[in-house]
């Protein structure tokens, strides 16, 4: 059965459906469409799922440590109470009260997608959906990947890392219009992680904790 890797893009999602070596890129309008993709064994999604009520997630700390110079690509996940905030100012106030720290603008910009995914996962959450991070996947695929993904060098490094495990150039050549190469490659890396999860070969970061909605606070690849 196929797996799906997903990366957020402009209020929607870039999906990479991986079946054997064949990978097909698509645009999915919302979290509901991601979960409705048919005949998918695992969905690897580059978005926080399990959310702490009062502090930093251990998986984020461990991921930054593992990625070293690329650790800045791991944005701190918001505390769960922030999902109910209606503005950035309110979110910062809620975050300070819960954790002692305000919220970054980058993290606030992710809140609509996190909120949408959280609602779509339901209770109990859809077990097929697992949080991943593309940079952890690229590091595992090829430690030579060290350039920013928006650069020509970074793009070439990521394509080179993915080529042994999937037909990534064919996927890029048939990608939906206007989808950036960096987002498409991140979705492909998420799909590789999803395949490892489905095969029982994945590695995960975290301390085994779940949040109050039963979602695991972990990042896998």
C-alpha atoms as a printed R data frame, in Angstrom:
    type eleno elety resid chain resno       x      y       z
1   ATOM     1    CA   UNK     A     1   0.000  0.000   0.000
2   ATOM     2    CA   UNK     A     2   1.121  3.561  -0.690
3   ATOM     3    CA   UNK     A     3   2.248  6.105   1.902
4   ATOM     4    CA   UNK     A     4   1.847  9.875   1.867
5   ATOM     5    CA   UNK     A     5   4.291 12.618   2.793
6   ATOM     6    CA   UNK     A     6   2.868 16.085   3.418
7   ATOM     7    CA   UNK     A     7   4.361 19.571   3.724
8   ATOM     8    CA   UNK     A     8   2.458 22.794   4.422
9   ATOM     9    CA   UNK     A     9   2.284 25.338   1.596
10  ATOM    10    CA   UNK     A    10   0.328 28.625   1.382
11  ATOM    11    CA   UNK     A    11  -2.579 27.537   3.527
12  ATOM    12    CA   UNK     A    12  -2.751 24.176   1.752
13  ATOM    13    CA   UNK     A    13  -0.576 21.070   1.648
14  ATOM    14    CA   UNK     A    14   1.836 19.568  -0.857
15  ATOM    15    CA   UNK     A    15   1.431 15.786  -0.872
16  ATOM    16    CA   UNK     A    16   3.886 13.180  -2.144
17  ATOM    17    CA   UNK     A    17   2.281  9.769  -2.629
18  ATOM    18    CA   UNK     A    18   4.946  7.048  -2.644
19  ATOM    19    CA   UNK     A    19   4.204  3.597  -4.067
20  ATOM    20    CA   UNK     A    20   7.342  1.549  -4.584
21  ATOM    21    CA   UNK     A    21   9.749  3.939  -6.293
22  ATOM    22    CA   UNK     A    22   7.009  5.952  -7.962
23  ATOM    23    CA   UNK     A    23   6.179  9.231  -6.263
24  ATOM    24    CA   UNK     A    24   3.312 11.495  -7.336
25  ATOM    25    CA   UNK     A    25   3.019 15.093  -6.191
26  ATOM    26    CA   UNK     A    26  -0.320 16.775  -5.560
27  ATOM    27    CA   UNK     A    27  -1.866 19.760  -3.783
28  ATOM    28    CA   UNK     A    28  -4.355 19.005  -1.004
29  ATOM    29    CA   UNK     A    29  -6.539 21.930   0.105
30  ATOM    30    CA   UNK     A    30  -6.870 21.153   3.809
31  ATOM    31    CA   UNK     A    31  -6.179 18.632   6.571
32  ATOM    32    CA   UNK     A    32  -9.436 16.838   5.867
33  ATOM    33    CA   UNK     A    33  -8.300 16.177   2.292
34  ATOM    34    CA   UNK     A    34  -4.962 14.879   3.586
35  ATOM    35    CA   UNK     A    35  -6.682 12.327   5.807
36  ATOM    36    CA   UNK     A    36  -9.146 11.416   3.059
37  ATOM    37    CA   UNK     A    37  -6.425 10.399   0.572
38  ATOM    38    CA   UNK     A    38  -7.430  6.825  -0.301
39  ATOM    39    CA   UNK     A    39  -5.452  3.630   0.276
40  ATOM    40    CA   UNK     A    40  -2.673  5.227   2.320
41  ATOM    41    CA   UNK     A    41  -0.986  3.182   5.036
42  ATOM    42    CA   UNK     A    42   0.867  6.014   6.809
43  ATOM    43    CA   UNK     A    43   0.784  9.803   6.492
44  ATOM    44    CA   UNK     A    44   4.048 11.522   7.431
45  ATOM    45    CA   UNK     A    45   3.317 15.199   8.047
46  ATOM    46    CA   UNK     A    46   5.706 18.051   8.711
47  ATOM    47    CA   UNK     A    47   3.565 19.737  11.367
48  ATOM    48    CA   UNK     A    48   3.391 19.491  15.165
49  ATOM    49    CA   UNK     A    49   0.787 16.968  16.353
50  ATOM    50    CA   UNK     A    50   1.252 16.305  20.089
51  ATOM    51    CA   UNK     A    51   1.303 19.631  21.961
52  ATOM    52    CA   UNK     A    52   2.498 20.366  25.471
53  ATOM    53    CA   UNK     A    53   0.257 22.317  27.829
54  ATOM    54    CA   UNK     A    54   3.029 24.150  29.611
55  ATOM    55    CA   UNK     A    55   6.462 23.960  28.044
56  ATOM    56    CA   UNK     A    56   8.923 22.875  25.388
57  ATOM    57    CA   UNK     A    57   8.548 19.434  23.789
58  ATOM    58    CA   UNK     A    58  11.559 17.182  24.279
59  ATOM    59    CA   UNK     A    59  11.333 16.023  20.654
60  ATOM    60    CA   UNK     A    60  11.930 19.595  19.420
61  ATOM    61    CA   UNK     A    61  14.971 19.998  21.676
62  ATOM    62    CA   UNK     A    62  16.392 16.654  20.548
63  ATOM    63    CA   UNK     A    63  15.714 17.382  16.867
64  ATOM    64    CA   UNK     A    64  17.555 20.714  17.023
65  ATOM    65    CA   UNK     A    65  20.471 19.026  18.748
66  ATOM    66    CA   UNK     A    66  20.602 16.262  16.143
67  ATOM    67    CA   UNK     A    67  20.432 18.674  13.205
68  ATOM    68    CA   UNK     A    68  23.155 20.958  14.637
69  ATOM    69    CA   UNK     A    69  23.533 23.882  12.192
70  ATOM    70    CA   UNK     A    70  20.194 23.067  10.548
71  ATOM    71    CA   UNK     A    71  18.465 23.022  13.931
72  ATOM    72    CA   UNK     A    72  16.838 26.404  13.284
73  ATOM    73    CA   UNK     A    73  14.523 24.630  10.829
74  ATOM    74    CA   UNK     A    74  12.716 23.092  13.831
75  ATOM    75    CA   UNK     A    75  10.248 25.759  14.981
76  ATOM    76    CA   UNK     A    76   9.144 25.454  18.623
77  ATOM    77    CA   UNK     A    77   5.682 23.882  18.756
78  ATOM    78    CA   UNK     A    78   3.092 26.118  20.420
79  ATOM    79    CA   UNK     A    79   1.572 25.093  23.727
80  ATOM    80    CA   UNK     A    80  -1.896 23.622  23.231
81  ATOM    81    CA   UNK     A    81  -3.818 26.539  24.835
82  ATOM    82    CA   UNK     A    82  -2.539 28.803  22.023
83  ATOM    83    CA   UNK     A    83  -4.813 26.993  19.542
84  ATOM    84    CA   UNK     A    84  -7.781 28.841  21.060
85  ATOM    85    CA   UNK     A    85  -6.209 32.290  20.637
86  ATOM    86    CA   UNK     A    86  -7.786 34.683  18.155
87  ATOM    87    CA   UNK     A    87  -4.822 36.991  17.608
88  ATOM    88    CA   UNK     A    88  -1.042 37.031  17.869
89  ATOM    89    CA   UNK     A    89  -1.205 39.319  20.904
90  ATOM    90    CA   UNK     A    90  -3.590 36.947  22.662
91  ATOM    91    CA   UNK     A    91  -1.453 33.960  21.679
92  ATOM    92    CA   UNK     A    92   1.638 35.578  23.234
93  ATOM    93    CA   UNK     A    93  -0.289 36.309  26.414
94  ATOM    94    CA   UNK     A    94  -1.552 32.723  26.613
95  ATOM    95    CA   UNK     A    95   1.902 31.309  25.867
96  ATOM    96    CA   UNK     A    96   3.542 33.447  28.553
97  ATOM    97    CA   UNK     A    97   0.960 32.365  31.118
98  ATOM    98    CA   UNK     A    98   1.403 28.682  30.230
99  ATOM    99    CA   UNK     A    99   5.133 28.433  29.639
100 ATOM   100    CA   UNK     A   100   6.774 31.714  30.610
101 ATOM   101    CA   UNK     A   101   7.672 32.516  26.997
102 ATOM   102    CA   UNK     A   102   5.951 34.457  24.220
103 ATOM   103    CA   UNK     A   103   5.248 32.966  20.807
104 ATOM   104    CA   UNK     A   104   7.400 33.675  17.743
105 ATOM   105    CA   UNK     A   105   5.721 35.086  14.657
106 ATOM   106    CA   UNK     A   106   6.875 32.025  12.684
107 ATOM   107    CA   UNK     A   107   5.141 29.684  15.109
108 ATOM   108    CA   UNK     A   108   1.981 31.828  15.148
109 ATOM   109    CA   UNK     A   109   1.852 31.583  11.356
110 ATOM   110    CA   UNK     A   110   1.696 27.789  11.733
111 ATOM   111    CA   UNK     A   111  -1.179 27.845  14.237
112 ATOM   112    CA   UNK     A   112  -4.043 27.760  11.660
113 ATOM   113    CA   UNK     A   113  -2.574 24.631  10.045
114 ATOM   114    CA   UNK     A   114  -1.881 23.016  13.445
115 ATOM   115    CA   UNK     A   115  -5.427 23.815  14.598
116 ATOM   116    CA   UNK     A   116  -6.915 22.399  11.402
117 ATOM   117    CA   UNK     A   117  -4.864 19.220  11.639
118 ATOM   118    CA   UNK     A   118  -5.701 18.803  15.315
119 ATOM   119    CA   UNK     A   119  -9.419 19.003  14.551
120 ATOM   120    CA   UNK     A   120  -9.166 16.614  11.603
121 ATOM   121    CA   UNK     A   121  -7.266 13.968  13.589
122 ATOM   122    CA   UNK     A   122 -10.265 13.469  15.871
123 ATOM   123    CA   UNK     A   123 -10.476 11.579  19.155
124 ATOM   124    CA   UNK     A   124  -8.942  9.105  19.399
125 ATOM   125    CA   UNK     A   125  -6.497 10.477  16.821
126 ATOM   126    CA   UNK     A   126  -5.993  8.814  13.454
127 ATOM   127    CA   UNK     A   127  -3.083  6.450  14.176
128 ATOM   128    CA   UNK     A   128  -1.874  6.578  10.548
129 ATOM   129    CA   UNK     A   129  -0.751 10.197  10.886
130 ATOM   130    CA   UNK     A   130   2.779 10.680  12.267
131 ATOM   131    CA   UNK     A   131   4.792 13.864  12.749
132 ATOM   132    CA   UNK     A   132   8.007 13.947  10.721
133 ATOM   133    CA   UNK     A   133  10.644 16.536   9.819
134 ATOM   134    CA   UNK     A   134  12.215 16.645   6.332
135 ATOM   135    CA   UNK     A   135  15.644 17.738   7.518
136 ATOM   136    CA   UNK     A   136  15.925 14.685   9.767
137 ATOM   137    CA   UNK     A   137  15.077 12.544   6.749
138 ATOM   138    CA   UNK     A   138  17.650 14.263   4.528
139 ATOM   139    CA   UNK     A   139  20.325 13.902   7.208
140 ATOM   140    CA   UNK     A   140  19.618 10.174   7.385
141 ATOM   141    CA   UNK     A   141  19.499  9.799   3.598
142 ATOM   142    CA   UNK     A   142  22.750 11.672   2.920
143 ATOM   143    CA   UNK     A   143  24.834 13.493   5.570
144 ATOM   144    CA   UNK     A   144  26.268 15.652   2.785
145 ATOM   145    CA   UNK     A   145  23.010 17.651   2.644
146 ATOM   146    CA   UNK     A   146  24.134 20.881   4.305
147 ATOM   147    CA   UNK     A   147  23.044 23.813   2.124
148 ATOM   148    CA   UNK     A   148  19.822 25.851   2.508
149 ATOM   149    CA   UNK     A   149  16.966 24.210   0.654
150 ATOM   150    CA   UNK     A   150  16.139 27.378  -1.300
151 ATOM   151    CA   UNK     A   151  19.619 27.498  -2.879
152 ATOM   152    CA   UNK     A   152  20.649 25.737  -6.071
153 ATOM   153    CA   UNK     A   153  23.202 23.723  -4.132
154 ATOM   154    CA   UNK     A   154  20.653 22.741  -1.496
155 ATOM   155    CA   UNK     A   155  18.147 21.733  -4.152
156 ATOM   156    CA   UNK     A   156  20.696 19.546  -5.938
157 ATOM   157    CA   UNK     A   157  21.836 17.949  -2.668
158 ATOM   158    CA   UNK     A   158  18.262 17.011  -1.750
159 ATOM   159    CA   UNK     A   159  17.497 15.572  -5.180
160 ATOM   160    CA   UNK     A   160  20.716 13.533  -4.999
161 ATOM   161    CA   UNK     A   161  19.719 12.242  -1.542
162 ATOM   162    CA   UNK     A   162  16.256 11.134  -2.726
163 ATOM   163    CA   UNK     A   163  17.211  9.600  -6.080
164 ATOM   164    CA   UNK     A   164  18.352  6.225  -4.648
165 ATOM   165    CA   UNK     A   165  14.986  5.651  -2.932
166 ATOM   166    CA   UNK     A   166  12.412  7.123  -5.326
167 ATOM   167    CA   UNK     A   167  11.956  8.513  -8.844
168 ATOM   168    CA   UNK     A   168  12.110 12.089  -7.615
169 ATOM   169    CA   UNK     A   169  13.022 13.736 -10.945
170 ATOM   170    CA   UNK     A   170   9.990 12.226 -12.658
171 ATOM   171    CA   UNK     A   171   7.827 13.533  -9.803
172 ATOM   172    CA   UNK     A   172   9.258 17.044 -10.050
173 ATOM   173    CA   UNK     A   173   8.803 17.067 -13.833
174 ATOM   174    CA   UNK     A   174   5.081 16.329 -13.359
175 ATOM   175    CA   UNK     A   175   4.530 18.507 -10.266
176 ATOM   176    CA   UNK     A   176   1.442 20.740 -10.075
177 ATOM   177    CA   UNK     A   177   2.021 24.273 -11.380
178 ATOM   178    CA   UNK     A   178   3.553 26.824  -9.008
179 ATOM   179    CA   UNK     A   179   4.499 24.290  -6.324
180 ATOM   180    CA   UNK     A   180   8.016 25.307  -5.192
181 ATOM   181    CA   UNK     A   181  10.728 22.696  -5.586
182 ATOM   182    CA   UNK     A   182  11.729 23.022  -1.917
183 ATOM   183    CA   UNK     A   183   8.216 22.174  -0.691
184 ATOM   184    CA   UNK     A   184   7.902 19.316  -3.165
185 ATOM   185    CA   UNK     A   185  11.201 17.834  -1.983
186 ATOM   186    CA   UNK     A   186  10.210 18.236   1.668
187 ATOM   187    CA   UNK     A   187   7.005 16.301   0.931
188 ATOM   188    CA   UNK     A   188   9.065 13.588  -0.769
189 ATOM   189    CA   UNK     A   189  11.348 13.357   2.271
190 ATOM   190    CA   UNK     A   190   8.253 13.091   4.471
191 ATOM   191    CA   UNK     A   191   7.006 10.261   2.238
192 ATOM   192    CA   UNK     A   192  10.309  8.414   2.693
193 ATOM   193    CA   UNK     A   193   9.866  8.739   6.451
194 ATOM   194    CA   UNK     A   194   6.281  7.488   6.149
195 ATOM   195    CA   UNK     A   195   7.523  4.408   4.294
196 ATOM   196    CA   UNK     A   196  10.034  3.692   7.064
197 ATOM   197    CA   UNK     A   197   7.289  4.078   9.660
198 ATOM   198    CA   UNK     A   198   5.014  1.693   7.738
199 ATOM   199    CA   UNK     A   199   7.849 -0.833   7.454
200 ATOM   200    CA   UNK     A   200   8.691 -0.630  11.166
201 ATOM   201    CA   UNK     A   201  12.164  0.803  10.500
202 ATOM   202    CA   UNK     A   202  11.668  4.397  11.661
203 ATOM   203    CA   UNK     A   203  13.646  6.222  14.314
204 ATOM   204    CA   UNK     A   204  11.843  8.667  16.602
205 ATOM   205    CA   UNK     A   205  12.787 11.490  18.949
206 ATOM   206    CA   UNK     A   206  10.825 12.165  22.134
207 ATOM   207    CA   UNK     A   207  10.417 10.910  25.665
208 ATOM   208    CA   UNK     A   208   7.344  8.768  25.033
209 ATOM   209    CA   UNK     A   209   4.914 11.378  26.370
210 ATOM   210    CA   UNK     A   210   1.484 12.059  24.905
211 ATOM   211    CA   UNK     A   211  -0.521 15.257  25.239
212 ATOM   212    CA   UNK     A   212  -3.921 15.573  26.895
213 ATOM   213    CA   UNK     A   213  -5.694 14.629  23.655
214 ATOM   214    CA   UNK     A   214  -3.710 11.425  23.345
215 ATOM   215    CA   UNK     A   215  -1.390 12.619  20.586
216 ATOM   216    CA   UNK     A   216   2.252 11.475  20.884
217 ATOM   217    CA   UNK     A   217   4.847 14.223  21.237
218 ATOM   218    CA   UNK     A   218   7.469 12.769  18.903
219 ATOM   219    CA   UNK     A   219   9.176 13.358  15.578
220 ATOM   220    CA   UNK     A   220  10.004 10.342  13.392
221 ATOM   221    CA   UNK     A   221  11.976  9.682  10.207
